[in-house]
Amino acid sequence: MYSSSSALNHAGVGSKLGGRRRNLSPVTNNRTNNVSKPRKELTEEQRHEIEEAFRLFDMDGDGKIDYHELKVAMRALGFDAKKSEVLDILRENERSDSGYISYESFLRVMSEKILARDPLDEIKRAFALFDQDQTGKISLRNLRNIAKELNENLEEDELEAMINEFDLDGDGEISLEEFIAICTDH
C-alpha cells in the first residue's frame, strides 16, 4: 500500500514532475507551500487508502481486524509501529476484550496518525522511494524504474525533460534539496 505512488501522493510530487507529463501518480496536492504546516483533514485519496488497507485485512468482512492484521495494515499505510504501540491502539479502541479494532476506530486512529505526519518527512520518504540505489540523487535510471513500476509509458525524452526541469545544479540528477523544492514550489 505505501508504495511509490502513495508516497508521491502524500508528498505532493506527482503533479510537479514534468511539464506536459502523464501522471506518475494520481496526485491532488491540497497542501500549501508551507511544508511544516500539517493538514487539518484527510483528502479523499487518504480516506480511500485507509479504507483499502482495512478491507484488505478484514478477510471475513465483519468490520474488524486483529493485532497482526492491524500491524500489517498500519505498515501498508507507512507506519512501522512497535508491538507495544499496536497493543495500546487495540486496548484504547476495542469495545470489549475481543482483541479486534473496528473500521470506525481504525479510520479515526489512522486519520490522526496521517494528519500528524510531518510533510517534510513525507517528502523525504518519497525521495527515498525514487532514490532506489541510495545515492542521494534521483537519476534518469531511477525515474525510468519508477515510471515502469507505476505502468507509465513515458518516452526517454519525457523522462530527461523531467530531470532537466528540476536539476538546478546541472549535474543530471535531482538532489534531495531539489526534490523538496519541486514538492514545495520553492
N, C-alpha and C positions, 0 to 999 in steps of 0.2 A: 503494500500500500504506500509506504513512504518511499516512493520511487523517485526517479529523476523528475518526473512530471509533477509530483506532489511538492517536492522541494522548490521547484521553479515557481509553482503557483504561490506558495507561501512567501517566497522572496520577491515575487512580482517581476520575474525575469522574462517569461515567455513573450510578453508583448513588447519587450525592449530590444531583443536581439534581432537585428536586421531591419532594414527599411521595408521592403515590399515582401518580406518573407512570409512563408506559411508558418503557422504557429508551431513552435517546438513544444508548447504545452498550452492547454486552453486556459489562459490567464485572464482574470478580471482583476485589475490592480486597484483596490479601493483604498490603498494606503496614501497618506500624504507624503510629501517629500521628507518629512522629519522621520528619520529612521528609528529614533528612540521612542517615538510615540506609539504606545500599544493601541490596538483596535478595541473598540467598545462592544462590538457584536460580531458574530461569525458571518462570513459570506455564505451564500447558498452552497457554493462548492465545498466549503469546510463542513457544513452540516451534512452534505451528501457523503463526504469521506468518513465522517463519524458513523453515520448510518450504515454505510457499506462495510466498515470494519466490524461493527456489531453483528450485522446479518451474516457475514462470512463465518463467524464463530458460533453463532446461535444455530447449531446444526438442526435441532428439532423444531425451531421456530416458535419456542414457547416464551420468547421475550426476556430471557435471562441467560447469563453466561457465568461460568465458574472461574476460580482463581487462574487456572492455566490458560483458559481462553481469554480472560481479561488481560493477562500479562502479554500474550501474543498480539491481541487487538491493540493494546497500547503501543507496543513496538511497531506495529504496522502504521500507526499514526505518528511515529517519530519520537516516542517516549520510551526510553530504556529504563524502566522502573525496577528498583530492587524489590526483592521478595517482601520485605517489611512494608514498603510503600503500597504494594498491591494488596497485602493483607489489611492494611489500615483503610484503604479505599473500600474494600469489601465490608469490613466491620462498620464503617461510618455510613454505608449506603444500603445495606441489606435490611429488609424489613423484619427478618427473623434470623435465626441462626442457620439459615439454609445454605450459606456459602456461595450464594449467587448474587449478581448485581443485575437489576432490571435495565431495560433500554433507557428509560427516562433518567435513571440515576447515572448511567454511563454517559448519556448525552450531556448532562449537567457537568459532571466531573471533567470530561474531555473538553467541553466548551471552555471551562475555567482554565484548564491547562493550556489550551491553544491560545486563548486570549492573553494569557500571562507570558507567552513566549516573547523574547526579545527579538524584534525584527532584524537587528544586525546579526544575531546568531543564526537566524533563518537564512539570511543571505550567505553567511559563511558555510552553512550546511549545503546550500545549493551549489556554491562554488566547489566544495569538496566532491560533489557528485559529478561535476563537469571535469574536474582535475583527476581523472581516473588513474593517471600514472604518478600522482602525488609529487609533481614537480614544483607546485606553487604557481603554475601558469595553466591557462586553458589554451591548448594548441588546436590547430586545424584538425589534427587526428582525433583529439578528444571530442571536438564539436561534431565531427563526422560520425563517431561512435554513438553519441547521444542521439543525433538525428535518426540513425539507423535503429537504435533501441526504441525510439518513440514512433517508429514506422513513418518517418517523414522522408519523402524522396526529394531531397534538396540537391541541386547541382553543385559541383565543386566551386564554381564561381560565386554562387549564393553564399556558401559557407565562408569562402575567402572574404567576401564583402562584409559579412558579419564581424569577422575578426578585424578587418581593416577599419571599419567604422568606429570601433571602440578601443583600438590599440593606440593609446595615447603616447606611449614612449617609442613606438615604431619597431618593436622587437619581433613582431609577427605573432605574438601571443597576448592573451589577456591575463593580467595580474589580478590578485585579489582586490587591490585598490581600484583598478579599472572596472572590475566587476561590480564593486559597491557603487561606483559612480553610475553604471548602467542601471542598477536597481533603484537608485535614489534620485535620478535625474540631475545629478550634480556634475 
